[in-house]
Amino acid sequence: MTTQTDSVRMTDAAVAHLRENDEAHLAQLDAFLSIPTISADPERTADVRRTAEWIVEEMTRIGIERATLHETSHHPIVTGEWMGAGEQAPTVLVYCHYDVQPTDPLDEWDHPPFEPHHAEDRIYARGAGDDKGQLFMHLKAVEAWMRTAGGLPVNLRFFFEGDEEVGSEPIEAFIAEHGDLLRADVCVVSDGDTFDDDGTPAIGYGLRGIAYWEVRVHGPRHDVHSGQYGGGVDNPANVLVRMLASLTDADGRFTVPGFYDEVRDLTPEEHDAYAELPFDERAWAQETGVPGPMDGERGHSLLERLSARPTFDINGIWGGYSGEGAKTIIPAWAAAKISTRLVPDQDYREIERSVKAHLESIAPPTCQVEVKVIHGGAPAITPLDHPGIPPASRALEMAFGTPPLFQRSGGSVPVVAALDAQLGLKTLMVGFANPTGNFHAPNEWMSLRNLRDGMVALVHLWAELGAMDAEALRDGRGS
């Protein structure tokens, strides 16, 4: 039987292994980040697969068993497991995604996005923080235990996908078909960030959902002369702008009927918890490069609006002439991509249908409007009294030197809600990327401190969870 003294000794040895191999790990991470794993780009399909194969090879090398590449309707999913801790030990499912966002606009990158650059105690590369860097951290934390102790204090299963940045379309079908590969007592997701760039750790207990559409407005058969036809032919770009502008009111609330019917309001306790979080609005605005925060929903602070309230955004809009000089036309068409972030208990499928129907209903008879659903995902909440929260808190404090804060994330990770819905599996969202690390933007970065301390936190997390009673952890899944 492993004593507490033995556990501390083994944990210290694993941490020492990380420190001693830091230079080699950084070189290996650079090689991993150099693969252009852009899931949205059909020309990068082979690179996405190459990344999945890299992960399978690395998992096998460090001793993870049954490392397998699974074909899906889109990009591969990778699974594997190490179940050597025994039936009495907790089983943890680790989820990360290995695909990354497109890199445009390329001319705004200071260095090529797939040529990792180290400066200012940071690593700059697409995927450094979201999410290849964090996936890599999990592999190195497991390797540290395997090399120093010959195993881990918990059973681990791994679930790595290549479609998160394009909506995780294959996820629900995969979970339904391969639940036996994913069953666990709790899930740990590292696809998020610390509370601030100073390294204050955070545990996420909520994620927003998402719904995403493309809207196209068609007018004349082809572009026509604005002098000859202006005032007679309805301009698709004008129509699109009017339609989109009508979707929010002066307070930024979405105007589609029924949109807020199922929104779970914040409790007084949650309002108080948000008010206690240290947050400098002026520093946030300066870091973002805007004069100040937008006016938003009345009765909700900026932090609440950033993570606990629904949103609407135009993600892209195009059509007509955009070259140098002037070209006086009425374009044949105009298009936009739009999205909403959703909160418990909104149903993204119902939102997809209602927004599509609303846009079609407000379209003028002078144009044809086409609304296409792109992808969606459900919001998720993990109760703060879940039994996995205290060990995760202790692990983060031991690694970062300060106790974690608790936050809801404004982003979306569709797998979290899917695992809960299909397997009854609750998730601890333990992320290590920097919140201003330019995810989805040029010059993405992650601090080397977070990278190193995050690996240490994961080493401690397996020790802390391994000391728990598996049944107690399992019973917390449905709380």
Number of C-alpha atoms within 10 A of each C-alpha: 4 8 9 11 9 11 18 13 12 20 25 17 17 25 23 15 18 23 15 11 12 13 11 11 17 16 11 13 18 21 13 22 24 18 19 25 28 24 25 18 13 10 10 15 16 14 17 26 20 16 22 25 17 14 23 20 14 17 24 15 12 16 17 24 17 15 22 19 19 13 13 14 10 13 23 22 22 22 24 23 23 20 20 15 16 12 11 13 20 26 28 26 22 24 23 26 26 29 30 27 21 19 21 12 9 14 10 12 16 11 15 18 23 20 16 22 16 16 11 8 10 18 23 30 27 34 31 32 31 32 25 23 28 29 23 22 24 21 18 24 23 23 25 28 25 16 14 17 16 11 19 23 26 26 24 23 24 24 19 21 24 27 23 25 21 17 20 20 20 19 21 17 13 16 18 13 10 11 14 10 16 25 18 24 24 26 27 21 23 27 23 26 28 25 24 15 16 12 22 20 31 25 25 26 21 27 28 29 26 29 25 24 21 19 20 22 22 22 23 17 9 12 16 18 13 16 10 11 13 14 9 8 15 20 27 26 24 13 21 24 14 13 15 15 11 14 17 15 12 9 11 16 18 19 15 17 10 13 18 18 9 12 17 13 14 13 9 9 9 13 14 11 13 19 13 9 13 10 14 8 13 13 11 14 13 11 10 13 9 11 9 13 12 10 10 16 18 10 8 14 14 18 17 21 16 17 20 28 23 25 22 19 15 15 12 11 16 13 16 18 14 9 7 6 6 8 12 13 18 26 23 20 24 22 22 20 19 19 21 22 27 32 29 20 17 22 20 22 15 13 20 21 12 16 23 19 13 14 19 16 11 12 17 12 9 14 19 15 23 15 18 13 18 16 17 26 25 26 27 27 20 24 16 16 10 21 19 25 19 14 19 24 22 18 24 26 18 15 22 19 14 14 16 22 16 20 22 22 20 23 18 26 25 23 26 26 25 21 22 18 14 12 17 18 23 28 31 24 27 25 25 33 31 26 19 16 21 18 21 16 17 23 22 23 28 29 23 17 15 27 23 20 22 28 26 28 28 23 29 27 26 24 22 21 26 22 18 17 12 20 12 14 19 20 13 19 22 12 11
